[in-house]
Amino acid sequence: MNRWWRATMVGLAGSMLGIGGLVAPAEAEPSAPDRSGVRSAGTSPAADFNGDGYSDLAVAGDRDAEDGSPVGVIRIRYGSKVGLTIANAQVWTEDTFRLKVGNQLGDTLATGDLDGDGYTDLAVGAPFATVGAATSAGLVCVIYGSSRGLDTTRTQLWSLDTPGVAGGAANSANFGRALTIADFGRGPAEDLAVGVPGQHGGGSVSLLYGSPTGLTTAGSQVWSQRTKGIQGRAEKWDDFGSELASGNFGRSVEADLVIGVPSETLGGLDGAGAVNVIYGSPTGLTAAGAQRWSAASPGVPGSLREQATFGESLAAGHFASTAYDDLAIGAPWDRVSGKHAAGSVTVIRGGASGLTPRGSQRWTQASKGVAGKPGTYDFFGWSLAAADVGRADRGEGLDDLAIGVSGERVGKVPDAGAVQVIYGSTRGLRASGSVLISRATPGVLGTARREAYVGTALTVGDFGRTSGGRPMDDLAVAGRDQGMNVLYGTRSGLSTGEDQFLTDQGFVLPGN
């Protein structure tokens, strides 16, 4: 059996599947999505491994070894003027990096320029890798970009046992379960934040700073809810660091770090969830003015609910005509209109002083103008991605929000999955014109299939096919099955008539 599209987005999946000893949320059912699909690394605008001006796509999954154990596989598809193409495609396995079979390399991916040379680099997580004698301690592999594309000759391997990285490998630490790359300060090179949700009895985040020679341990930091100035109380199974994102929410020109704590207990409600925000500065991340957000935060719409998992997915985007990014927060297990795990997404606005509840929004499939309706185990908000996929009538260069609805019933097909797109405007996200796209949407390649869970993973980038003279971002949508839809942005929004369909055999259809 080929399991290429296995669980590569493992935040809540660990809870649902019992990975690492986590406790399953109440009322979970066997058919709940297991984050199977692809967390691909095409985050716009930085994912250009060869510097040709087009975004490239990294796809992670696995295949069976001869003994039946899973072998991690990374596939790189390069962008071009006609879109993603199999020309110059790269395929790597754990053997490429001399890793032990079964490390499941590729559970998480992130992209950015870690050495400041103008070429995008790729960080690949293997959070269940054995390090020394520690099982599921986790490691991260960093591959650097060049004019020829990603070059494995400069590969670095990082773990809690790497000299200079604080902590020390421990069973079920899951170093690398979440990754994000941004310039948090200390120089022009970008930096790597690594989620370690099983570390320190409640989770932590390791931060490695970039330099002209690449990642270095010089000045590295460790953040947790035990760190002075970071709000919250560290408790076992909090999952602090199981999801990460970065954006510029205000206060300085440096990027800020968002840390999901989806299993946080608040108001006596287990798994209500929260998000910690640590702001960047010229000297790097600082606890000064750090924030914590939840459904109980004053001015934030919604209310605390047990097992809502607020913070299970994250995305930063420029949804309105301001100088700052806004933060989208998924709570895919939230109860909506009496439906368990229908899911919700909260958007908190950026401002000169950082994130502010003023103008914040809560989106569900019960929101006026949003296509579809809440259903049990729809998991609206299972994944999130922000990009400018078109709709210039709402403001040039504003981001739109793609929301994975991985348990959506499509016609009579249960758990087929879909993606909801809500377009940005000068005043923020607006429901009018929003679309719900599935493989049953006219023009979209593929077939709606039971338990395909389309929308478990989303990624964005300008893969090519410029529309109307203005570069547009495009959206890649993956599910649990062996297929990924790539939808291209146009002046009128995402196109559903000229998409590509990627499979584990490497085919890109049509046109390539």
C-alpha positions as CSV (number, residue, x, y, z in Angstrom):
1,M,0.0,0.0,0.0
2,N,1.3,3.4,-1.0
3,R,0.8,6.0,1.8
4,W,2.4,9.0,0.1
5,W,-0.2,11.3,1.4
6,R,0.1,10.4,5.0
7,A,-0.2,12.6,8.0
8,T,2.0,15.6,7.4
9,M,0.1,18.1,9.5
10,V,0.3,16.6,12.9
11,G,-1.0,19.2,15.4
12,L,-4.2,17.7,16.6
13,A,-3.7,14.5,14.7
14,G,-1.5,13.4,17.5
15,S,-4.4,13.8,19.9
16,M,-6.8,12.0,17.6
17,L,-4.6,9.1,16.8
18,G,-2.9,8.6,20.2
19,I,0.5,9.7,18.9
20,G,3.0,10.5,21.7
21,G,0.5,9.5,24.4
22,L,-1.9,12.4,23.9
23,V,-5.5,12.1,24.9
24,A,-8.2,11.9,22.2
25,P,-10.7,14.8,22.3
26,A,-14.2,14.0,23.5
27,E,-16.6,12.7,20.9
28,A,-13.9,11.9,18.3
29,E,-15.1,9.4,15.8
30,P,-13.0,6.9,13.8
31,S,-13.5,8.7,10.5
32,A,-12.2,12.1,11.8
33,P,-9.4,13.3,9.4
34,D,-5.9,12.4,10.5
35,R,-4.2,15.4,8.9
36,S,-3.3,13.1,6.0
37,G,-2.3,15.2,3.1
38,V,0.6,17.5,2.5
39,R,1.9,20.4,4.3
40,S,3.7,21.8,1.3
41,A,6.2,24.6,1.5
42,G,5.1,27.0,-1.1
43,T,4.5,30.0,1.1
44,S,4.4,33.2,-0.9
45,P,6.5,35.1,-1.7
46,A,9.6,33.5,-0.4
47,A,9.5,29.9,-1.7
48,D,11.8,30.4,-4.7
49,F,14.5,27.8,-4.3
50,N,16.3,28.6,-7.6
51,G,15.7,32.4,-7.7
52,D,13.9,32.4,-11.1
53,G,11.0,34.5,-9.8
54,Y,8.4,31.7,-9.5
55,S,7.4,30.0,-6.3
56,D,8.2,26.3,-6.0
57,L,6.4,23.6,-4.1
58,A,7.8,21.1,-1.7
59,V,5.6,18.0,-1.0
60,A,6.2,15.6,1.8
61,G,4.8,12.1,2.3
62,D,6.0,8.5,2.5
63,R,6.1,5.2,0.8
64,D,6.5,1.7,2.1
65,A,10.0,0.2,2.5
66,E,10.5,-3.5,1.7
67,D,9.9,-4.4,5.4
68,G,6.6,-2.4,5.3
69,S,7.8,0.5,7.4
70,P,7.2,4.0,6.1
71,V,10.0,5.9,4.4
72,G,9.9,9.7,4.3
73,V,9.8,11.1,0.8
74,I,10.3,14.8,-0.2
75,R,9.3,15.9,-3.8
76,I,10.1,19.3,-5.2
77,R,8.1,20.8,-8.1
78,Y,9.5,24.0,-9.6
79,G,7.3,26.9,-10.8
80,S,7.5,28.3,-14.3
81,K,5.7,30.7,-16.6
82,V,3.2,28.0,-17.3
83,G,2.8,26.9,-13.7
84,L,4.2,24.0,-11.7
85,T,6.1,21.6,-13.9
86,I,7.9,18.2,-13.4
87,A,11.0,19.6,-15.2
88,N,14.0,19.5,-12.9
89,A,11.8,17.8,-10.2
90,Q,13.7,16.4,-7.2
91,V,12.8,13.4,-5.1
92,W,14.6,12.6,-1.8
93,T,14.1,9.9,0.8
94,E,15.5,9.5,4.3
95,D,18.4,7.6,2.8
96,T,19.4,10.8,0.9
97,F,20.2,12.3,4.3
98,R,21.5,9.0,5.9
99,L,18.6,8.8,8.3
100,K,17.1,5.7,9.8
101,V,14.1,4.3,7.9
102,G,11.0,5.1,9.8
103,N,11.9,8.6,10.8
104,Q,9.0,9.8,8.7
105,L,10.9,12.8,7.4
106,G,8.6,15.5,6.1
107,D,5.9,15.6,8.8
108,T,6.4,19.4,8.7
109,L,7.9,21.9,6.2
110,A,8.9,25.5,6.2
111,T,10.6,27.9,3.8
112,G,12.7,31.0,4.1
113,D,16.1,32.5,3.5
114,L,18.2,31.3,6.4
115,D,21.6,32.6,5.0
116,G,20.4,35.8,3.3
117,D,21.7,34.8,-0.1
118,G,18.5,35.5,-1.9
119,Y,17.6,31.8,-2.5
120,T,14.9,30.2,-0.4
121,D,15.9,27.3,1.9
122,L,13.8,24.4,3.1
123,A,13.4,23.1,6.6
124,V,12.0,19.6,7.0
125,G,10.7,18.2,10.3
126,A,10.8,14.6,11.5
127,P,9.2,14.9,14.9
128,F,8.9,11.2,15.5
129,A,12.5,10.4,14.8
130,T,14.6,8.5,17.3
131,V,17.7,10.5,18.4
132,G,20.2,8.5,20.3
133,A,18.2,6.4,22.7
134,A,15.2,8.8,22.8
135,T,12.2,7.7,20.8
136,S,10.1,10.4,19.0
137,A,12.6,13.0,20.1
138,G,12.5,14.5,16.7
139,L,14.9,16.3,14.3
140,V,14.9,18.9,11.6
141,C,16.8,18.8,8.3
142,V,17.7,22.1,6.6
143,I,18.4,22.1,2.8
144,Y,19.8,25.3,1.2
145,G,18.7,26.9,-2.0
146,S,20.9,27.9,-4.9
147,S,20.8,29.0,-8.6
148,R,20.3,25.3,-9.4
149,G,17.6,24.8,-6.8
150,L,17.8,23.0,-3.5
151,D,21.2,21.6,-3.0
152,T,21.7,18.7,-0.5
153,T,25.5,19.3,-0.2
154,R,25.0,21.9,2.5
155,T,22.4,20.0,4.5
156,Q,22.2,20.5,8.2
157,L,20.6,18.2,10.8
158,W,19.3,19.7,14.0
159,S,17.9,18.1,17.2
160,L,17.8,18.7,20.9
161,D,21.1,16.8,21.1
162,T,22.9,19.3,18.7
163,P,25.5,21.2,20.7
164,G,24.2,24.6,21.5
165,V,20.6,23.7,21.3
166,A,19.1,23.7,24.8
167,G,17.1,20.8,26.1
168,G,18.6,17.5,25.3
169,A,16.8,14.8,23.4
170,A,13.9,13.2,25.4
171,N,11.3,10.6,24.6
172,S,8.2,12.1,22.8
173,A,9.7,15.6,22.8
174,N,8.7,15.9,19.1
175,F,11.2,18.5,18.1
176,G,10.1,19.7,14.7
177,R,6.4,19.1,15.0
178,A,5.8,22.6,13.8
179,L,8.1,25.0,12.0
180,T,8.1,28.6,10.8
181,I,10.7,30.8,9.3
182,A,10.9,34.6,9.5
183,D,13.2,37.5,10.3
184,F,12.7,37.9,14.1
185,G,15.7,40.3,14.3
186,R,19.5,40.2,14.7
187,G,20.4,40.6,11.0
188,P,19.1,40.2,7.5
189,A,19.0,36.4,7.4
190,E,15.8,34.8,8.5
191,D,15.4,32.5,11.5
192,L,13.9,29.1,12.3
193,A,11.4,28.5,15.1
194,V,10.9,24.8,16.0
195,G,7.9,23.5,17.9
196,V,8.7,21.0,20.6
197,P,5.3,20.3,22.1
198,G,6.4,17.3,24.2
199,Q,9.2,19.1,25.9
200,H,9.3,20.6,29.4
201,G,6.0,19.0,30.5
202,G,3.8,21.3,28.4
203,G,5.8,22.1,25.3
204,S,8.4,24.6,24.1
205,V,9.7,26.4,21.1
206,S,13.4,26.5,20.1
207,L,14.6,29.4,18.1
208,L,17.7,29.2,15.9
209,Y,18.9,32.4,14.3
210,G,20.1,32.7,10.7
211,S,23.5,34.1,9.6
212,P,25.4,34.6,6.4
213,T,26.6,31.0,6.8
214,G,23.1,29.6,7.6
215,L,21.5,28.6,10.8
216,T,23.6,28.8,13.9
217,T,23.2,28.1,17.6
218,A,24.7,31.5,18.6
219,G,22.1,33.3,20.6
220,S,19.5,30.5,20.3
221,Q,16.5,30.8,22.6
222,V,13.9,28.5,24.2
223,W,10.4,29.7,24.9
224,S,7.7,28.1,27.0
225,Q,4.9,29.0,29.4
226,R,7.6,28.8,32.1
227,T,9.5,31.6,30.4
228,K,9.2,34.9,32.4
229,G,6.8,37.2,30.6
230,I,5.0,34.4,28.7
231,Q,1.4,34.1,29.8
232,G,-0.3,30.9,30.8
233,R,0.7,28.0,33.0
234,A,2.6,25.1,31.6
235,E,0.7,21.8,32.0
236,K,1.2,18.4,30.6
237,W,-0.5,17.9,27.3
238,D,-0.9,21.7,26.6
239,D,0.8,21.1,23.2
240,F,2.5,24.5,23.4
241,G,4.4,24.7,20.1
242,S,2.3,22.1,18.2
243,E,1.5,24.9,15.7
244,L,3.5,27.9,14.7
245,A,3.1,31.0,12.4
246,S,4.9,34.3,11.9
247,G,3.8,37.7,10.7
248,N,4.4,41.4,11.3
249,F,1.5,42.4,13.5
250,G,3.0,45.8,14.5
251,R,5.4,47.4,17.1
252,S,8.5,47.0,14.9
253,V,9.7,46.0,11.4
254,E,10.8,42.6,12.6
255,A,8.5,39.5,12.4
256,D,6.6,38.2,15.4
257,L,6.1,34.6,16.4
258,V,2.7,33.0,17.0
259,I,2.5,29.8,19.1
260,G,-0.5,27.6,19.1
261,V,-1.5,26.0,22.4
262,P,-4.6,24.1,21.3
263,S,-4.9,21.8,24.3
264,E,-4.7,24.6,26.8
265,T,-7.2,24.4,29.7
266,L,-9.1,27.6,30.3
267,G,-12.0,28.3,32.6
268,G,-11.9,24.7,33.7
269,L,-12.5,23.6,30.1
270,D,-10.0,21.1,28.7
271,G,-8.7,21.7,25.2
272,A,-10.4,25.2,25.0
273,G,-7.1,26.3,23.4
274,A,-5.1,29.5,23.3
275,V,-2.4,31.3,21.3
276,N,0.7,33.0,22.6
277,V,2.3,35.9,20.6
278,I,6.0,36.9,21.1
279,Y,7.1,40.1,19.4
280,G,10.3,40.6,17.4
281,S,12.8,43.3,17.9
282,P,16.2,44.4,16.5
283,T,17.8,42.1,19.0
284,G,15.4,39.2,18.3
285,L,12.3,37.8,20.0
286,T,11.6,39.4,23.4
287,A,9.0,38.6,26.1
288,A,8.3,42.3,26.6
289,G,4.7,42.9,25.7
290,A,4.0,39.3,24.9
291,Q,0.3,38.4,24.5
292,R,-2.1,35.5,24.9
293,W,-5.3,35.2,23.0
294,S,-8.3,32.9,23.4
295,A,-12.0,32.9,22.9
296,A,-12.2,34.4,26.4
297,S,-10.1,37.4,25.6
298,P,-12.0,40.7,25.9
299,G,-13.3,41.9,22.6
300,V,-12.7,38.6,20.8
301,P,-15.9,37.1,19.4
302,G,-17.1,33.7,20.5
303,S,-16.8,31.9,23.8
304,L,-14.8,29.2,25.5
305,R,-15.8,25.6,24.7
306,E,-14.3,22.4,25.8
307,Q,-12.1,20.7,23.2
308,A,-12.6,23.6,20.7
309,T,-8.8,23.5,20.1
310,F,-8.5,27.3,19.5
311,G,-5.0,27.6,18.0
312,E,-4.9,24.3,16.2
313,S,-4.3,26.1,12.9
314,L,-2.7,29.6,12.2
315,A,-2.1,31.9,9.3
316,A,-0.9,35.5,9.1
317,G,-2.2,37.7,6.3
318,H,-2.7,41.3,5.2
319,F,-6.5,41.1,4.9
320,A,-7.2,44.9,5.1
321,S,-5.7,48.1,4.0
322,T,-3.4,48.7,7.0
323,A,0.3,48.4,7.3
324,Y,0.1,45.3,9.5
325,D,-0.7,41.6,9.2
326,D,-3.7,40.1,10.8
327,L,-3.9,36.7,12.5
328,A,-6.3,33.9,11.6
329,I,-6.8,31.3,14.3
330,G,-8.5,28.0,13.6
331,A,-10.6,26.1,16.2
332,P,-11.7,23.0,14.1
333,W,-13.3,21.2,17.0
334,D,-15.5,24.2,18.0
335,R,-19.2,23.5,18.4
336,V,-21.3,25.6,16.0
337,S,-25.1,25.7,15.8
338,G,-25.2,22.6,18.0
339,K,-22.9,20.7,15.7
340,H,-19.8,19.1,17.3
341,A,-16.6,19.9,15.5
342,A,-18.2,22.0,12.9
343,G,-15.3,24.4,13.4
344,S,-14.6,28.1,13.5
345,V,-11.9,30.7,12.5
346,T,-11.2,33.9,14.5
347,V,-9.4,36.8,12.9
348,I,-7.6,39.3,15.1
349,R,-6.4,42.6,13.6
350,G,-2.9,43.9,13.6
351,G,-2.1,47.5,14.7
352,A,0.7,49.9,15.5
353,S,0.9,48.5,19.0
354,G,0.5,44.9,17.9
355,L,-2.6,42.6,17.7
356,T,-5.8,44.2,18.9
357,P,-9.3,42.9,19.4
358,R,-10.8,45.9,17.7
359,G,-12.5,44.8,14.5
360,S,-11.8,41.1,15.1
361,Q,-14.1,38.6,13.4
362,R,-15.3,35.0,13.9
363,W,-16.1,33.0,10.8
364,T,-18.1,29.7,10.6
365,Q,-20.3,28.1,8.0
366,A,-23.2,29.7,9.8
367,S,-21.8,33.2,9.1
368,K,-24.0,35.2,6.7
369,G,-22.8,34.9,3.2
370,V,-20.4,32.0,3.8
371,A,-21.2,29.0,1.5
372,G,-22.2,25.7,3.1
373,K,-23.7,25.1,6.5
374,P,-22.2,23.7,9.8
375,G,-22.1,20.0,10.1
376,T,-20.9,17.6,12.7
377,Y,-17.2,16.8,12.1
378,D,-16.9,19.3,9.2
379,F,-13.7,20.6,10.8
380,F,-14.0,24.1,9.3
381,G,-10.5,25.6,10.1
382,W,-8.6,22.4,10.1
383,S,-6.0,24.3,7.9
384,L,-5.5,27.9,7.0
385,A,-3.5,29.8,4.3
386,A,-3.4,33.5,3.5
387,A,-2.5,34.8,0.0
388,D,-3.6,37.3,-2.7
389,V,-5.4,35.0,-5.1
390,G,-7.2,37.8,-6.9
391,R,-10.4,39.9,-6.7
392,A,-8.7,43.2,-7.4
393,D,-12.1,44.9,-7.0
394,R,-11.6,44.5,-3.3
395,G,-8.2,46.2,-3.1
396,E,-4.9,45.6,-4.9
397,G,-2.5,43.4,-3.0
398,L,-4.7,42.4,-0.2
399,D,-4.6,38.8,1.1
400,D,-7.5,36.4,1.1
401,L,-8.1,33.5,3.5
402,A,-8.3,29.9,2.5
403,I,-9.9,27.6,5.1
404,G,-9.8,23.9,5.0
405,V,-13.1,22.2,5.7
406,S,-11.7,18.7,5.6
407,G,-14.8,16.8,6.8
408,E,-17.2,18.6,4.5
409,R,-19.9,16.4,2.9
410,V,-19.9,17.0,-0.8
411,G,-23.3,16.0,-2.2
412,K,-23.9,12.5,-0.9
413,V,-20.2,11.8,-0.3
414,P,-19.2,12.0,3.4
415,D,-15.9,13.4,4.5
416,A,-14.9,14.4,0.9
417,G,-13.6,17.7,2.1
418,A,-13.4,21.2,0.6
419,V,-11.8,24.6,0.9
420,Q,-13.6,27.8,1.7
421,V,-12.1,31.0,0.3
422,I,-13.1,34.4,1.9
423,Y,-11.7,37.4,0.1
424,G,-10.0,40.4,1.6
425,S,-11.1,44.0,1.2
426,T,-9.9,47.4,2.3
427,R,-11.9,46.9,5.5
428,G,-11.0,43.3,6.1
429,L,-12.4,39.9,5.1
430,R,-15.9,39.9,3.7
431,A,-18.3,37.0,3.1
432,S,-19.7,38.4,-0.1
433,G,-18.2,36.5,-3.0
434,S,-16.8,33.7,-0.8
435,V,-16.6,30.3,-2.5
436,L,-16.6,26.7,-1.4
437,I,-14.4,24.6,-3.7
438,S,-14.3,20.8,-3.8
439,R,-13.5,18.2,-6.4
440,A,-17.2,18.3,-7.4
441,T,-16.9,22.0,-8.3
442,P,-17.3,22.3,-12.1
443,G,-13.9,22.5,-13.7
444,V,-11.9,21.2,-10.8
445,L,-9.9,18.0,-11.5
446,G,-10.5,14.9,-9.5
447,T,-13.5,13.2,-8.0
448,A,-15.2,13.7,-4.6
449,R,-14.4,10.6,-2.7
450,R,-15.4,9.3,0.7
451,E,-12.9,10.1,3.4
452,A,-10.6,12.0,1.0
453,Y,-10.6,14.9,3.5
454,V,-9.6,17.4,0.9
455,G,-8.4,20.6,2.7
456,T,-6.4,18.9,5.4
457,A,-3.4,20.9,4.1
458,L,-3.1,24.2,2.2
459,T,-0.2,26.1,0.8
460,V,0.2,29.2,-1.4
461,G,2.7,30.7,-3.8
462,D,3.0,32.4,-7.2
463,F,3.7,29.2,-9.2
464,G,3.3,31.0,-12.5
465,R,0.6,31.8,-15.1
466,T,0.4,35.5,-14.4
467,S,-3.1,36.8,-15.0
468,G,-3.9,40.3,-16.3
469,G,-0.4,41.5,-16.0
470,R,-0.3,41.4,-12.2
471,P,1.3,38.5,-10.3
472,M,-1.2,36.5,-8.4
473,D,-0.8,33.9,-5.7
474,D,-2.1,30.3,-6.3
475,L,-3.4,27.7,-3.9
476,A,-2.4,24.1,-3.5
477,V,-5.0,21.9,-1.7
478,A,-4.3,18.4,-0.5
479,G,-6.3,15.7,1.2
480,R,-5.7,12.2,2.6
481,D,-5.8,10.5,-0.8
482,Q,-3.1,10.5,-3.4
483,G,-3.9,13.8,-5.1
484,M,-3.3,17.6,-4.8
485,N,-5.2,20.3,-6.6
486,V,-3.4,23.4,-7.6
487,L,-5.8,26.3,-8.2
488,Y,-4.4,29.4,-9.9
489,G,-5.2,33.0,-9.0
490,T,-6.8,35.4,-11.5
491,R,-8.1,38.9,-11.5
492,S,-11.5,37.6,-10.5
493,G,-10.3,35.2,-7.9
494,L,-9.3,31.6,-7.9
495,S,-9.8,29.8,-11.1
496,T,-11.6,26.4,-11.0
497,G,-11.2,25.7,-14.7
498,E,-7.4,25.6,-15.2
499,D,-6.1,23.8,-12.2
500,Q,-3.4,21.1,-12.1
501,F,-3.6,17.8,-10.4
502,L,-0.5,16.3,-8.8
503,T,-0.3,12.7,-7.8
504,D,2.3,10.5,-6.0
505,Q,3.5,9.4,-9.5
506,G,4.6,12.9,-10.2
507,F,2.1,13.7,-12.9
508,V,1.0,17.3,-13.3
509,L,-2.2,17.6,-15.3
510,P,-3.2,19.2,-17.6
511,G,-0.6,20.9,-19.8
512,N,2.6,19.5,-18.3
